[in-house]
Amino acid sequence: MGKRFEGRVTFVTGGGSGIGKGIAEAMAAEGAKVVAAGLTLVKTEEVAATIMAAGGEALGVSVDVADSESVKAAIGQAIDRFGRIDILVNNAGLSVGDTILDFDEAAWDRNLDVVLKGIYLCSREALPGMIERGSGVILNVGSVNGITGLGESAYSAAKAGMVNLTQNLAIHYGPKGVRANCIAPGTIRTPIWGARVEKEPQVFDNLAKVYPLGRVGEVSDVVPAALFLCSDDASWITGVTLPIDGGLTAGSFFINQLLQGG
Ligand SMILES: NC(=O)c1ccc[n+]([C@@H]2O[C@H](COP(=O)([O-])OP(=O)(O)OC[C@H]3O[C@@H](n4cnc5c(N)ncnc54)[C@H](O)[C@@H]3O)[C@@H](O)[C@H]2O)c1
């Protein structure tokens, strides 16, 4: 495959681990200059170092996507270093609590602030330059939880909001040359599952049973679709939410199994 991102600058939030790290490293391998931005500077700097060791260009910065001043500063650092942001990957995320009686108001606010408001804050900083140049791409990393009821109420409500925000970004800024899309991964084996895996080491094997394709996902299942949507190969695709979920949201696997007497 050719280098689809040569000359492009990508800003990836939550770029120090998991899906964000995977996207950052793969885009750099295809020629992008990458800014990995995340809560933990040592992790984003590690990702940048890995990219540079492989001959790419990268910068690790710290950001709290829920904090407008922090976002301004991080986007400013990226522009100081590389002059522009062509591709914004809104990937930072966390999930606190399950049913609404499980968590307090502060947890609700943190979920909404990081997952949904974070996209608003980062997009607001990156868009003006994209509009000025007449081109840009925003990729929001949503979740199957934003498509159907799967638990984690606050996180899921925020991820559902992301689907609509993506559509509005697409209609508002399409005429300015900016595309906005969303991906909705199912269960992906990343550090976000750390605490759960510690409590329940078999969690991925258990979850695999609800996936028509018979397994949970890996970062490598998500990265090619993410890069496609960010590339010119997707130049007439905007406003979509693409499930990357082994068939989880295709229908009720369990009902189908019951009907088949399984
Ligand atoms: N792993 C899954 O099963 C799964 C499924 C669907 C969606 N997702 C989404 O994928 C995205 C990436 O998650 P992941 O699975 O790679 O897990 P991860 O924990 O490796 O990555 C999340 C990253 O976001 C960063 N982050 C958290 N809060 C932040 C903040 N306020 N500001 C900046 N950075 C912050 C974390 O430091 C971390 O690096 C998240 O948005 C998550 O909701 C994950």
The ligand as a Gaussian input file, in Angstrom:
#p B3LYP/6-31G(d) Opt

LIG

0 1
 N      -11.406000      -1.242000      24.177000
 C      -12.711000      -1.351000      23.920000
 O      -13.344000      -2.390000      24.144000
 C      -13.437000      -0.178000      23.291000
 C      -14.675000      -0.424000      22.689000
 C      -15.357000       0.629000      22.116000
 C      -14.815000       1.901000      22.156000
 N      -13.614000       2.110000      22.747000
 C      -13.102000       3.478000      22.768000
 O      -11.828000       3.527000      22.179000
 C      -11.144000       4.667000      22.695000
 C       -9.744000       4.253000      23.077000
 O       -9.806000       3.356000      24.163000
 P       -8.863000       2.084000      24.295000
 O       -9.701000       0.902000      24.286000
 O       -7.730000       2.193000      23.366000
 O       -8.381000       2.210000      25.828000
 P       -7.122000       2.935000      26.470000
 O       -7.443000       3.059000      27.908000
 O       -5.876000       2.264000      26.060000
 O       -7.146000       4.369000      25.777000
 C       -7.867000       5.462000      26.250000
 C       -6.896000       6.610000      26.325000
 O       -7.599000       7.819000      26.619000
 C       -6.809000       8.545000      27.526000
 N       -7.643000       9.469000      28.262000
 C       -8.596000       9.192000      29.191000
 N       -9.117000      10.339000      29.640000
 C       -8.489000      11.346000      28.986000
 C       -8.584000      12.745000      29.042000
 N       -9.421000      13.364000      29.871000
 N       -7.786000      13.487000      28.233000
 C       -6.913000      12.875000      27.403000
 N       -6.767000      11.560000      27.325000
 C       -7.547000      10.805000      28.107000
 C       -6.184000       7.498000      28.432000
 O       -5.053000       8.012000      29.078000
 C       -5.864000       6.417000      27.430000
 O       -4.576000       6.586000      26.869000
 C      -11.976000       5.190000      23.841000
 O      -12.713000       6.320000      23.413000
 C      -12.908000       4.041000      24.155000
 O      -14.116000       4.486000      24.720000
 C      -12.906000       1.107000      23.312000

